[in-house]
Amino acid sequence: MADVKLTAVQKAYGDVRILHGIDLEIRDGEFMVFVGPSGCGKSTLLRSIAGLEDITGGTLAIGGRVVNDVPPAERGIAMVFQSYALYPHMDLYENMAFGLRLAKVPKAEIDAAVQGAAKILHIDHLLQRKPKDLSGGQRQRVAIGRAIVRKPDVFLFDEPLSNLDAALRVRMRYEFAKLHEDLQTTMVYVTHDQVEAMTLADRIAVLNAGRLEQVGAPLELYEHPRNLFVAGFIGSPKMNLVPATVARASPREVVVRAAGATIACDVDGSGVQPAAAVTLGVRPEHLLPGADDNALPATVTFVESLGSSAQAYCRVEGVEEDLTVVLDGRSGWKSGQAVRLGIPRAAAYLFDAQGLALQRLAATPAEAQAA
């Protein structure tokens, strides 16, 4: 096993900069997930770690060894791509063994490695089949098995579940988590799906336009986003964001005006000036339907039934995007209905004009319940 350390890592294609000085330490045995929107640089960063892309600045070290000029085959890594890239004319055994044969590994060692990997991945009964006879999930397991037999120090996964259907993605998320638990090897995983990131990661690195916005445990990013980008990206459904103006501020609270309502927030208002423009944030699951105090007036535009729960989309005056509210499945809300959406003081987030989060002073409802 090995840690991975990136210091001021940059990547550019001519005058176009893709990575802007990434500083990140991936701990030995950690499951690190890179997440962000399409084009944010997460796959480029992963390929740079693999050596498939040459970095144009900074230092990259694996297991304490600087590998800036080390070829991919000598970095102690194994990579699993979005496409399975299996040899169609070979059975599963030969697909997994092929790389070891090229490396002149003794036959007995190859057999032990392939059989061991296949057992871990529950495909040991399929080894004589060819890729065309397998489901998408089974093919992905073979691709992972091909990486496992190499016994790498670091596994790299580039959106490995993107080609699978929704139900299989859920199942394979469990398989990845179990694989990490069994192998205890450093894993770096790229996805644009923040649900995958939240369910799999020990820590998440959120990237945006080639810059690292925040790194932390899933709950840390969910409960303490550093800025508007992270707040809006992490969480499903995403955080509701409402433009607001400061009415008054103190070190113990900030009161804002938003959509004609007055909302008190348990955040540190030190240095916040009255009339300053801010953004009020509240997660859909924290809104209190029907509350009278500390509430925004809204009109229901659509209700999406999910069985035991529902999501209502509500129009609020002066807000460009409808707010999302998580409801009980039997709420009975209808389109066109006038409602009030209560915001618990402890659940309110405020972001300044630069998009940076003001410090919260109280636990969110989820944190308070955990305590």
C-alpha positions as CSV (number, residue, x, y, z in Angstrom):
1,M,0.0,0.0,0.0
2,A,1.1,3.6,-0.5
3,D,0.0,7.2,0.0
4,V,-0.2,9.6,-2.9
5,K,0.9,13.2,-2.4
6,L,0.3,16.0,-4.9
7,T,2.1,19.3,-4.4
8,A,1.2,22.3,-6.6
9,V,0.3,19.9,-9.5
10,Q,-0.5,21.7,-12.7
11,K,-1.5,20.5,-16.2
12,A,-1.7,22.6,-19.3
13,Y,-2.2,22.0,-23.0
14,G,-0.3,24.8,-24.6
15,D,-1.7,28.0,-23.1
16,V,-4.8,26.2,-21.8
17,R,-4.5,25.4,-18.1
18,I,-6.5,22.4,-16.9
19,L,-5.2,21.9,-13.4
20,H,-4.3,25.0,-11.3
21,G,-1.9,24.0,-8.6
22,I,-3.5,21.0,-6.9
23,D,-2.3,20.3,-3.3
24,L,-3.7,17.0,-2.0
25,E,-2.5,14.1,0.2
26,I,-4.3,10.8,-0.2
27,R,-3.6,8.6,2.8
28,D,-2.3,5.1,2.8
29,G,-5.3,2.7,2.5
30,E,-7.8,5.5,2.0
31,F,-10.8,5.5,-0.4
32,M,-10.5,9.0,-2.0
33,V,-13.2,10.1,-4.5
34,F,-12.7,13.0,-7.0
35,V,-16.0,14.5,-7.8
36,G,-17.2,17.5,-9.8
37,P,-19.1,18.5,-12.9
38,S,-18.1,17.4,-16.4
39,G,-14.9,19.2,-17.5
40,C,-13.7,20.1,-14.0
41,G,-10.4,18.2,-14.4
42,K,-11.0,15.2,-12.2
43,S,-10.2,12.6,-14.9
44,T,-7.1,14.6,-16.0
45,L,-6.0,14.6,-12.4
46,L,-6.5,10.8,-12.1
47,R,-4.6,10.2,-15.4
48,S,-1.8,12.4,-14.2
49,I,-1.4,10.1,-11.1
50,A,-1.4,7.1,-13.4
51,G,1.3,8.7,-15.6
52,L,-1.0,8.7,-18.7
53,E,-0.7,12.5,-18.7
54,D,2.6,14.4,-18.0
55,I,2.1,17.1,-15.4
56,T,3.5,20.5,-16.4
57,G,4.2,21.7,-12.9
58,G,4.5,20.6,-9.3
59,T,5.4,17.3,-7.7
60,L,3.6,13.9,-7.6
61,A,4.8,11.3,-5.2
62,I,3.5,7.7,-4.6
63,G,4.7,5.9,-1.5
64,G,7.1,8.7,-0.8
65,R,8.8,8.3,-4.2
66,V,8.6,11.2,-6.7
67,V,7.2,9.8,-9.9
68,N,7.0,12.8,-12.2
69,D,9.2,11.1,-14.7
70,V,8.4,7.5,-13.9
71,P,6.5,5.5,-16.6
72,P,3.0,4.2,-15.7
73,A,4.1,0.6,-15.5
74,E,6.7,1.4,-12.8
75,R,4.4,3.5,-10.5
76,G,2.8,0.6,-8.7
77,I,-0.7,1.5,-9.8
78,A,-3.5,-0.3,-11.6
79,M,-6.3,1.6,-13.5
80,V,-9.9,0.6,-14.3
81,F,-11.5,2.6,-17.0
82,Q,-15.1,3.5,-17.8
83,S,-15.0,1.1,-20.8
84,Y,-14.2,-2.5,-19.8
85,A,-11.6,-2.9,-22.5
86,L,-11.7,-6.7,-22.4
87,Y,-10.2,-9.0,-25.1
88,P,-13.3,-10.4,-26.8
89,H,-11.6,-13.6,-28.0
90,M,-10.2,-14.5,-24.6
91,D,-12.2,-16.1,-21.8
92,L,-12.3,-14.4,-18.4
93,Y,-9.3,-16.3,-17.0
94,E,-7.1,-15.3,-19.9
95,N,-8.3,-11.7,-19.7
96,M,-7.2,-11.5,-16.1
97,A,-4.0,-13.5,-16.6
98,F,-2.8,-11.7,-19.8
99,G,-0.8,-8.9,-18.1
100,L,0.9,-11.4,-15.8
101,R,1.9,-13.6,-18.7
102,L,3.5,-10.7,-20.5
103,A,5.4,-10.0,-17.3
104,K,6.7,-13.6,-17.3
105,V,5.1,-14.4,-14.0
106,P,5.3,-18.2,-13.2
107,K,2.2,-20.1,-14.2
108,A,1.4,-21.2,-10.6
109,E,1.5,-17.6,-9.4
110,I,-0.7,-16.5,-12.2
111,D,-3.3,-19.2,-11.4
112,A,-3.3,-18.4,-7.7
113,A,-3.7,-14.6,-8.5
114,V,-6.5,-15.1,-10.9
115,Q,-8.4,-17.6,-8.8
116,G,-8.0,-15.4,-5.7
117,A,-9.2,-12.3,-7.5
118,A,-12.1,-14.1,-9.1
119,K,-13.2,-15.4,-5.7
120,I,-13.1,-11.9,-4.1
121,L,-15.3,-10.6,-7.0
122,H,-17.6,-13.7,-7.0
123,I,-16.9,-14.5,-10.7
124,D,-14.9,-17.7,-10.0
125,H,-17.7,-19.8,-11.6
126,L,-17.5,-17.7,-14.9
127,L,-13.8,-18.0,-15.7
128,Q,-14.3,-20.1,-18.8
129,R,-16.8,-17.7,-20.4
130,K,-16.1,-15.0,-22.9
131,P,-17.0,-11.3,-22.4
132,K,-19.9,-11.5,-24.8
133,D,-21.6,-14.0,-22.5
134,L,-21.6,-11.6,-19.5
135,S,-23.7,-8.8,-18.1
136,G,-22.3,-5.3,-17.8
137,G,-21.7,-5.8,-14.0
138,Q,-19.9,-9.0,-14.6
139,R,-17.7,-7.4,-17.3
140,Q,-16.8,-4.6,-14.9
141,R,-15.8,-7.2,-12.3
142,V,-13.4,-8.8,-14.8
143,A,-11.8,-5.4,-15.5
144,I,-11.4,-4.9,-11.7
145,G,-10.0,-8.5,-11.4
146,R,-7.4,-7.7,-14.1
147,A,-6.3,-4.8,-11.8
148,I,-6.3,-6.9,-8.6
149,V,-4.0,-9.6,-9.9
150,R,-1.3,-7.0,-10.4
151,K,-1.3,-6.4,-6.6
152,P,-0.9,-2.6,-7.1
153,D,-0.1,-0.1,-4.3
154,V,-2.8,2.2,-5.6
155,F,-6.1,1.4,-7.5
156,L,-7.4,4.1,-9.9
157,F,-11.0,4.0,-11.1
158,D,-12.2,6.4,-13.8
159,E,-16.0,6.5,-13.7
160,P,-16.3,2.7,-13.7
161,L,-20.1,2.6,-13.2
162,S,-21.1,5.0,-15.9
163,N,-22.1,2.3,-18.4
164,L,-24.3,0.4,-16.0
165,D,-28.1,0.8,-15.4
166,A,-29.4,2.5,-12.3
167,A,-30.1,-0.7,-10.3
168,L,-26.8,-2.3,-11.1
169,R,-24.9,0.9,-10.2
170,V,-26.4,0.7,-6.7
171,R,-25.3,-2.9,-6.4
172,M,-21.8,-2.2,-7.7
173,R,-21.4,0.6,-5.2
174,Y,-21.7,-2.0,-2.5
175,E,-19.2,-4.2,-4.3
176,F,-16.7,-1.4,-4.5
177,A,-17.1,-0.6,-0.8
178,K,-16.7,-4.3,0.1
179,L,-13.7,-4.6,-2.2
180,H,-11.9,-1.8,-0.4
181,E,-12.8,-3.3,3.0
182,D,-11.3,-6.6,1.9
183,L,-8.1,-5.4,0.2
184,Q,-7.4,-2.3,2.4
185,T,-5.5,-0.8,-0.5
186,T,-5.4,2.9,-1.4
187,M,-8.1,3.7,-3.9
188,V,-8.8,6.8,-6.0
189,Y,-12.1,6.9,-7.7
190,V,-13.5,9.5,-10.2
191,T,-17.2,10.2,-10.6
192,H,-19.5,13.0,-11.5
193,D,-22.2,11.4,-9.4
194,Q,-22.1,12.9,-5.9
195,V,-24.3,10.1,-4.5
196,E,-21.5,7.6,-5.5
197,A,-19.0,9.9,-3.8
198,M,-21.1,10.2,-0.6
199,T,-21.7,6.5,-0.3
200,L,-18.2,5.2,-1.1
201,A,-15.6,7.7,0.1
202,D,-13.5,8.0,3.2
203,R,-12.9,11.5,1.9
204,I,-14.1,13.5,-1.1
205,A,-12.1,16.0,-3.1
206,V,-14.5,18.5,-4.9
207,L,-13.0,20.0,-8.0
208,N,-14.3,22.9,-10.1
209,A,-12.7,24.3,-13.2
210,G,-9.3,22.6,-12.4
211,R,-9.2,23.9,-8.8
212,L,-9.7,22.0,-5.5
213,E,-12.7,23.6,-3.8
214,Q,-12.8,21.4,-0.6
215,V,-11.5,18.1,0.8
216,G,-13.2,16.3,3.6
217,A,-15.3,13.4,4.8
218,P,-18.7,13.1,3.2
219,L,-20.7,14.4,6.2
220,E,-18.2,17.2,6.7
221,L,-18.8,18.5,3.2
222,Y,-22.6,18.0,3.6
223,E,-22.8,19.8,6.9
224,H,-20.0,22.3,6.5
225,P,-19.6,23.3,2.9
226,R,-16.8,25.9,2.5
227,N,-18.5,27.8,-0.3
228,L,-21.5,28.1,-2.6
229,F,-20.2,25.7,-5.1
230,V,-19.7,22.8,-2.6
231,A,-23.0,23.6,-1.0
232,G,-24.8,23.4,-4.3
233,F,-23.0,20.3,-5.5
234,I,-23.0,18.0,-2.4
235,G,-26.3,16.7,-1.3
236,S,-29.3,15.1,-3.1
237,P,-31.5,16.9,-3.6
238,K,-29.1,19.9,-3.7
239,M,-29.2,22.7,-1.2
240,N,-31.8,25.5,-1.9
241,L,-30.2,28.9,-2.4
242,V,-32.0,32.2,-2.0
243,P,-30.7,35.7,-2.6
244,A,-31.0,37.8,0.6
245,T,-30.0,41.1,2.2
246,V,-28.6,41.5,5.7
247,A,-31.0,43.3,8.1
248,R,-28.9,43.1,11.2
249,A,-25.8,41.1,12.3
250,S,-24.0,40.3,15.5
251,P,-21.5,37.6,16.6
252,R,-24.5,35.5,17.7
253,E,-26.8,35.7,14.7
254,V,-27.6,37.3,11.4
255,V,-31.1,38.3,10.4
256,V,-31.7,38.6,6.7
257,R,-34.6,39.7,4.4
258,A,-35.5,37.2,1.7
259,A,-38.6,37.0,-0.5
260,G,-40.4,39.5,1.7
261,A,-39.7,37.5,4.9
262,T,-37.4,37.9,7.8
263,I,-35.1,34.9,8.5
264,A,-32.9,34.6,11.6
265,C,-29.8,32.4,11.2
266,D,-27.5,31.0,13.8
267,V,-24.3,32.1,12.1
268,D,-21.4,34.4,13.2
269,G,-22.1,37.9,11.8
270,S,-18.9,39.4,13.0
271,G,-17.8,41.9,10.3
272,V,-21.0,41.5,8.3
273,Q,-22.5,44.9,7.4
274,P,-26.2,45.7,7.2
275,A,-27.6,45.8,3.7
276,A,-24.9,43.5,2.5
277,A,-25.9,41.0,-0.2
278,V,-25.7,37.4,0.9
279,T,-27.1,34.0,-0.1
280,L,-29.3,32.1,2.2
281,G,-29.0,28.3,2.0
282,V,-31.2,25.5,3.4
283,R,-31.3,21.8,2.5
284,P,-34.6,20.4,1.3
285,E,-34.8,17.9,4.1
286,H,-34.5,20.6,6.7
287,L,-37.3,22.8,5.6
288,L,-40.4,22.7,7.8
289,P,-43.6,22.6,5.7
290,G,-46.4,24.8,7.1
291,A,-44.3,26.7,9.7
292,D,-45.4,30.2,10.6
293,D,-42.1,31.6,12.1
294,N,-38.9,32.1,10.2
295,A,-40.6,31.0,7.0
296,L,-40.7,31.8,3.3
297,P,-44.0,32.2,1.5
298,A,-44.1,29.9,-1.6
299,T,-46.4,28.3,-4.2
300,V,-46.2,24.6,-5.0
301,T,-45.5,24.1,-8.7
302,F,-45.0,20.3,-8.8
303,V,-45.1,17.3,-6.5
304,E,-43.0,14.3,-7.3
305,S,-44.2,11.2,-5.4
306,L,-41.5,8.7,-4.4
307,G,-43.7,6.4,-2.3
308,S,-42.8,6.8,1.3
309,S,-41.6,10.3,0.6
310,A,-42.2,13.1,-1.9
311,Q,-40.4,16.1,-3.3
312,A,-42.3,19.3,-3.8
313,Y,-41.0,22.1,-6.0
314,C,-42.0,25.5,-4.8
315,R,-41.8,29.0,-6.4
316,V,-40.6,31.7,-4.2
317,E,-40.7,35.4,-5.1
318,G,-37.3,36.7,-6.3
319,V,-35.7,33.2,-6.6
320,E,-34.8,32.1,-10.1
321,E,-34.9,28.3,-9.4
322,D,-37.8,26.6,-7.5
323,L,-37.0,25.4,-4.0
324,T,-37.1,21.7,-3.3
325,V,-38.9,20.4,-0.2
326,V,-38.7,16.8,1.1
327,L,-42.2,15.7,2.4
328,D,-43.9,12.7,3.8
329,G,-45.4,10.6,1.0
330,R,-48.9,11.3,2.3
331,S,-48.5,15.1,2.6
332,G,-51.3,15.7,0.0
333,W,-49.6,18.9,-1.4
334,K,-51.0,20.0,-4.8
335,S,-49.7,22.2,-7.6
336,G,-50.9,25.8,-7.1
337,Q,-51.2,25.5,-3.3
338,A,-49.9,28.4,-1.2
339,V,-47.5,27.2,1.5
340,R,-45.0,28.4,4.0
341,L,-41.5,26.9,4.3
342,G,-40.0,27.2,7.7
343,I,-36.2,27.5,8.1
344,P,-34.8,26.3,11.4
345,R,-32.2,28.8,12.6
346,A,-29.7,26.0,13.1
347,A,-30.2,24.7,9.6
348,A,-29.7,28.0,7.8
349,Y,-26.5,28.7,5.9
350,L,-25.2,32.1,4.8
351,F,-22.7,32.8,2.1
352,D,-21.1,36.2,1.5
353,A,-20.8,38.1,-1.7
354,Q,-17.7,36.1,-2.6
355,G,-19.6,32.9,-2.1
356,L,-17.7,31.9,1.1
357,A,-19.7,30.4,4.0
358,L,-20.1,32.3,7.2
359,Q,-19.4,30.2,10.3
360,R,-22.4,28.4,11.7
361,L,-22.9,28.6,15.5
362,A,-25.3,25.7,16.0
363,A,-25.6,22.1,14.9
364,T,-27.8,21.2,12.0
365,P,-30.9,19.1,12.9
366,A,-28.9,16.0,11.7
367,E,-25.9,16.9,13.9
368,A,-28.1,17.6,16.9
369,Q,-29.9,14.2,16.6
370,A,-26.5,12.4,16.3
371,A,-25.3,14.1,19.4
